[in-house]
Amino acid sequence: MDDADHDTMLWRPEAVAAVCDLREGALADRETERVELASIAGRVLADAVVASEDRPAADRATMDGYAFDASGEYPFEVVSAVFPEDEPPAIGAGEAVEIATGAPLPERANAVLKREEAAVENGQLRGVETEPGTYVYRRGSNVTAGETLFSRGEELSPKDAIFLQDVGVEIPAVYERFSTGVLATGTEIHEGRQDDFDSAMLCGLVESWGGRATYEGTVPDQKEVVTDRIAALADEYDVVLTTGGTSVGKKDYAVRALSDLGDLRFHRVRIRPGKPIAAARLPDHNAVAFAIPGKPVGAHTVASFVMRPFFTGSTTTSLSVSMPTIEATLARDIGIGQEGFEYVVPVTFRDGGDGSEETADGEDGSGSTDGTGIEAMPLGHVDSPLSVYEETFDPSVLSSSTRTTRANGVFVTETGVERGETIPVIPYGALE
């Protein structure tokens, strides 16, 4: 491996594709279990979910009121009442039923007049003009029999319990969570002369993405020690996640260890900060390994943008598709240094353009999203609370600054961006 050859660097979509390929291989022979819907958050489906029947199975009312054939004319004779647990009665021409929300409509009925717009006197219903289909949840409008609703390998969220319950999947089959051992490398960390800023953060990310993470301590910069420790963890965990030692220095042994132990899929991605990430398959240990650079903000950035799909199952490589964004107006010019990279620029939000202070660190910046109500101040710019660079974005220094984590989000660019341009900001909550 020629560490000086920048042509070996992958663009992020290529790296994400390689990560997803590693994931598919890891899932292929993975054990499964069944869980109740209350416990599906962060779990990964082991089987596709295909609709066995139309949903709803019958036309249903979406309002309390009266159901009838709207092609007829008032008055309608109210002949009975229907509730969600009932079988709907038959009605004739000119007849209506009182109906509750969620109740099935009689076969002849095609509309619901909501109670607030109805008048009933001596059993005769009158009300506003009503079109067929009004307040009716049509049979099969939600799900068609045979339709694939969830894909194998898809990560589930709490809201998915609603849909799964509706289509009769009450105990879905899911893969066991990926167990992950997190190992910090570096003599300075191992000897306690420098803090380990990465391990707790990486454990938290893995947990938030649905995995199980365990901190496994530190190792010094000694090649055999690093290699042996990674190999031992690979026998214990599905994923080994190292931090530090990913560059090309004399004591950067993490990537060399992965290369010795298995199939190194890539080393270095065209994203800054965080470029020297590596990923490998360790077939002798039936494990996957990721080597994350040591600078803390770069570690968070590249883990979120490149490694995350291994745990979450996202197969899209387009940020505009895969990440929700907030439109904001850039508060200062941002230049870039070397071309040929995606630059991930942290920003803080503030109200647009009036010189007011940034919002409190960590707020989600909710509010107007049309690019006119929110300004994005590049955190690290000389005019921001963290003065690292003047105009040209400096990912190297910023990557080491722990205060950078107080940004509201980031935007991604391959070119310089001028003050006043509208940019899509990815909130940190969407990454984590």
N, C-alpha and C positions, 0 to 999 in steps of 0.2 A: 504494500500500500504506500503510495507516494503522498506523504502528508503535505507536500508543498504544491501539489497540483490542484488548483482551485476548480479545474474542470470536473472534478469528481463530486463537487457539491451539487446537491439536488435542490430544485425549487420546492417550495412547500407542498404543492399538490402532488408531486412525485413522492415526497417523503410520506405524506399522509396515506397515499395509496399503498406504499410499502408497509406502513403500520397496520393498515386494515387487512393486508394480506397475512401479516403475522397473527393478527387476531383470528382470522378465519381458520388458520392452522391450529391455533390454540383451542378453538371451540370444537374442532372436529371430533376429538375423542374425550370431550369434557363430560363429567358426571352432571346429571340433572336432578332436580327435585321439584315438588309441587308446593306452592305457597298460596295462602289465602290472599284475597285482594287487598286487605289492609296492609300487607307486607310487600307489595310489589315495587315500591319506589326504588329505583336504581337497579332493579333486577333485569336480566337479559333473557328474552324469550328463547326457549329451546325449539319451539315449533311455530310455524306460521298459524295464524288464526283465520279460518275461512268460515264465512257465514253459512249456517246450515239451513236458514229460512229467511224470508223477508222480515224486516223490522221497520215499523211496527207490523204485527201480523194482521191488524185490522185498522180501519180508519178510527182515529181517536180525537176527542174534543180537547182543545187547548185552553178553553175557558169554561167557567160555569155559565150555563144559560139554557138554550133550547135548540134542539137539533131537528131539522126538517129538510124537505126537498126545496131548495131555493128557487127552482124553476116555477114553483107554484106561487100563489098570491095569498096575502093575509085576508082574513084571519085563518090561523091554523088551530085545530082542536088539540089541546094537550091531553094525551091519552094515558101517559105513564111517566115514570122517572127511571133513569139509568145511572148507576154508579160504577166505578172502575172494576169492581169485582163481579159485575153482572154480565150475563149474556144479553145482548141487545134484543129487545122485542121487535116484532114485525110491525110496521106502520103502513097505513094506506095513504092514498092521495089526500092531501089537505090535513094530514095529521102531523103532530110534533110530539117530542118527548122532552121533559125536563132532563138536563144532563149535567153531570159533574166533570170537572177537569180530569182528564185521563180515562174517562169512560169510553167504551166502544160505541160508535154510531150505528143505528139501525141501518139495514142494507139500503133502504130507499133514501135515507138522509144524506145530504152532501154539504151541509153548512151548519154553523152554530151562530145563533144570535146571542150575544153576551147579555147577562142578566140586567146590567145597567141600562141597556137600550131596549128592554122588553117591557111590555105591559100585558098582564093577563087579567081578564075580567070574565067571570062565569065560564072559565075553562077555555076561553078564546084568546089566542096569542096574536098580538100585534107588535110592530116595531119598525125599525129603520130598514131601508132597502138593503138586502144582503145578497152578495154574489156567491155562487157555488165555490166551495173551497175555503170560505171564511172560517178561521179558527178551527181548521181541521188538520190534524197530523196524518197525512195520507199513508195508507198501507204501502210498504216497500220504499217510502221516500227516504228513509234513513239508511237502510241496508238492503241489498239485493242478494238473494240466495246464491251461493257460489262465489261471492266477491271476497278477495283477500283483503283482510282488514288490518292485520299486523304481520310483519315479516319476521322470519327467524332471525335471531341476532339483534333484534331491536331492543333498545333500553326502554323500560317502562317508567312512567311517572305516576304520581297519585291520581291525576285526572283520568288516566287510562282505566282505572277501576270502574268508572261510570260506563264506558263503552263495553268493556269486557263483561260486566254484569248483564248488560242489556242483551248481549248475544249469547248468553248462557255459559260463559267461561268463568266459572267461579273459583277454580283452583288451577291456574295456568302452570304449565311446566316451564321452569327457568333453569338456566345454568347455575352451578355453584359460583359464588363470587371468586374473582381472581384474588388469590392471596399474594401479597407483595411485601418483600423484604427490602427495607430502605437502608442503604449503607453509605456513610460519609467517608470519603477518602481525603488524605492530606495529613502530613506529619504535624503541621501547625495546629490542626484541629485535634488530632489524636493526642497530642501532648498538652492540650488545653491552652495553648498560646493564642489561639484565635477562636472566636465563637463559630459554631455550626449554625448558619442562618437558614440552611435549606431543608434539613431533614423534617422538621415539624411541619413546614409548609407543604412539602411533597406528600407527606403522610395525609395531611388534610385534604389535598387535592384528590388523591386516590380514593379516599373515603367518600368525598362528595361526588365522585364519578361512579360510585357503586362498587368499588373494590374494598378489600380489607388490607390495611397497611400496618406493618410492625416495624418500629425503629430497631435496627440491629447494630447500632454503635458505629465505631470508627475503625479505620485501619491507617497505618502510616504509608508514606510513599515508598513502598518496597514491592517490586514487581511480583515476586513469588507470594508474598503475603496477600496482596490485592487479588491475584489470580486464585489462590487457594480459598480465600474467603468468599469470593463470588461463586466459585464452584460449589462450596458447601451450602450456600444460601439457595442456589439453583436446585439442589436436591430437596430442599425444604419448602420452597415457595414456587408458585406459578410464574411470578415475575420478580426479577431482581432489578432494583432501581438504585443506581449509584449516583453520587453527586461529587463533582470535582474530578480533576485528572483527565479531562477530555480534550485538552488542547494538544500542542505538539512540543511541549517542553520536555526536558530530560527526565523529569519525575512525573510526567502525566501518563500513568500506567493503566487507567481504567479501560480505555479503548483498546489498547494492546492486549489486555487480558481477555476482552470479549472476542477479539480476533483469534486468539490462541484457543479459546474454549469452544468456539462454534462458528456460525455463519454470520459474519458482519454484513448486515443489509445496507447500511449507509453510515457515513460519518461526515457530519457538517451539512447544514441546510442553509439556503440563501435567505436567512432571516436574521435580523439584528434588532435587539440583543438576543443572544442565545445560540449563535451559529454552530458551535462545536458539539451538538447533540449526536449521539450514536444509538443505533438499535441493532440487536442481534438475536438470532435464534440459537439456542444451546441444545441441540438435539440429544446429546448424551445424557442430559439432565431433564429433558422434556420441559424446558422453561424458555421464557423470553426475557431479554435484558435490555434495559435502557440506561445509557450513561448521559447524565445531565451535567452541563457546565456548572462550575462552582459559584460564579457571581450570582447573588440571590435573585435580582430582578430578571436577569437573563434566564435563570433557571425556571422561574415562574412563567416567563413569556414563552419559552420554547416548549416547556411541558404542556402548557395550555393550548398552543397552536399546532403542535406536532404529535405529542404523545397521547393526548386526551382521547382521540378516536379509538385507541386500543381498548379503553374501558367503556366508553359510551356507545360505541357502535356506529358513530356517524360516518357515512361513506361519502359525503359531499366534500369537495375540496374548495368550494366557492364560499368565501366569507360572506358575500351578500346573501347567500342562500342559507348557510349554516348558522349564522350568528345574527341575533336581533341587534339593531343599531339605533342610535339616537342622532338625528341630524343636528349639527351645531355649526357655528361660524368660528373659524380659526382666528384667534386673537392676535397672533404674531406670525411673521414670515418664518417658515422652516425650510432650511436648505439641507441637502444630504451630502455626504462625502463621496464615497465610492459607489458607482452605479453597479447594478447587477444584484441588488438585494431588496427584499421587503423590509422596510423599517417600521417597527412597532413603537409608536410615539405615545407616551402617557400624557393625559391631559386632566385638568380640573375644570369643572363647570362654574360659570358665573352668569348672572343676568346680562343680557346682551348689550355690550358696547358702551356702557355709561360710566365705566371706570370703577364700578362697585367691586367689592372684594369677592374672591372665590367663595363658593359654597363651602360649608364645613367639610373637612376631610371625611371621605367615606360615604357621603350622601350619594344617592343614585341619580341625581340630576333630573328627576322627573319634572315635567312641565312641557312647554311648547317643544315640538319636534320638527318644526318647519324650517329650521335653520335661522330663524330671525329672533327667537326668544332666548337662545342659549349661546353663550360664547365658550369656546374651549381654549383655555390657556395651556400651552405646552409646559408641563411640569418639568423643570430643568432649565428652561429658558431663563436668561438673565433677569427678565422682568417678573418671573414667577417667585413663589416663596423659596424655591430651591434653585440657586444660581449655579448652573453647571456649564452652560454654553450660551453664546450670544445669538447666533442665527443658525449655524450649521449643527444639526442634531448630532449629539455625541453619545452613541449607545454604549461605548466602552466604560466611560466614567459613570453614566447614569445606571448602568447595569449593577454597579456596586453600591449604589446609594439606597439604603433601606427606606429613606423617606419617600422614594418614588412609589412605594406601595400605597401611599395615601392618595394617589390619583383616583379619579372617578371611573376612568376607563382609558381605552387606547384607540388610536386609529392607525391604519396600515397604509403605507404609501411606498412607491418605488421611485418617486420623483419629489423635488421640492414643491412646497405648497405655499401660496401667498396668503397674507392676512386678508380676511374677508371672505375667503372661499368657504363653501359649505362642505363639511366633511362628515362621513358616517362614523360615529364613535361607538365602539363596542363596550358596553358597561362591564365592569369586572364581574358583576353577578352573573352575566351570561357565560363567562369563561369558567367560573367556579361552580 
